[in-house]
C-alpha cells in the first residue's frame, strides 16, 4: 500500500514537472517570437548584424509597398529656390513651403562632405524622415569631379591598385560619419546608394570605363570594408542603374553586384515630360525583380529632364507620375520615389503647384507626417 502511494506521489510529481516544463517552453517561445517581431528579421539583409532600427526600416518599406509610395526629395532641407542652409538650422524646405509638410525621404550626397551634413541629417530624422545618401565621388586618379572619366579609376581603387589607399581613406570617412550619426543614443539608419547610374557612361564608374567584373568587385569590396572592417551596421545598400528596362541584360545579368550585396533594387530615370510609358516599363521590371529576390523596389531618382520648368503639362505630378504608378497593379508596389533638388518641386504660383498639392493630398502618397513616429 505504501509503495503504491509512493508511486502515485512520484507520478504526480513527474506530471507537475512535465506541465511546468511545457509552461516554461511556452513562455520562452512566445518571448522569442515577441522579440523577433519587435526587432524584425535580418534574413536577406546584406548586413546580418544590422541595427534594430535598420532592420525595421527595411521591413517597413517592404510592408508598405503596394499600400503607399513614399515621396522623397534631394537636398530638401539644405538647399532650395534662392536659399541655402547646410546646417538645416532654418528647418525649412521647398517641399514644406509647397505643401506644408516635409518629404518622407530626405536625400543627401557625400559629395557635400562626410561630416558637413551631420546636423541636416539629424534634423531630417527628427522631422520623421528616412535618410538616403548617394555618392558623387571625385575622380581619385585626377582629383577632378565625378564627370571626369579619365584614368581607369575603378580597377585602381581595388586592393593592390595604386589608388586603393586613397579610396579606403574616403570609405573611412563615410564609416566615421555613419558610426557617430545618432539620435537619443541610437544609430540613424541610412540607405546608401553608391556608384549609381552605372549603366550610363557619364560618371567615371560607368559602363564604358570598367568591365562588369571590376564594377561588381568594387561594389562588393566597398560593402565588405564598411560592414566587416569598419563596423558600419546602419546601412541598407541600394543598387540603382539608369533606365534598366532599356538595358535589361546589361543592368541585371551583367553588372548586378549579387543578392548578398544588395538590399534595395531601384532605378534612375529622367525623361521628357510625357514619360509615363517608359517609367512604367522600368517600374514593372524592378518590382518583378525585387519580388523574386525578396528585395525592396524603389525609384531612386526621377523627374522631367532638367526640371519641371521644362514641361507645359499642367498637373504633371498627377497625370504623368502618380496615376500611372498607382493604377498599375505591378508598378504600384514601388516603395518610394525620389526627385532631385528644388528644380523638381513647384513653388506656389507655378504651373504645377496645384497638381503637386493634389499629389500630396492623395491617400497613396506618403510624406513625413504620414510616417509612423519613431
Secondary structure, DSSP 8 states (H G I E B T S, - for coil): -HHHHHHHHHHHHHHHHHHHHHHHHHHHHHHHHHHHHHH---TT-S-TT--HHHHHHHHHHHHHTTT-EEEEEETTTTEETTEE-TT-TT---HHHHHHSS-BSEEEEEGGG-TTTTHHHHHHHHHTT-EEEEE-----TTTS--TT---S-HHHHSSTTSTTHHHHHHHHHHHHHHHHH-EETTEE--EEEE-S-STTSSSSTTSGGGS-HHHHHHHHHHHHHIIIIIS---SEEEEEEEE-TTTSHIIIIIIS---GGG-SEEEEEEEE-TT-HHHHHHHHHHHHHHHHHHT-EEEEEEEEETT-GGG---TTHIIIIIIHHHHTSTTGGG--EEEE-SGGGS--TTSTTHHHHHHHHHSTTEEBGGGS---
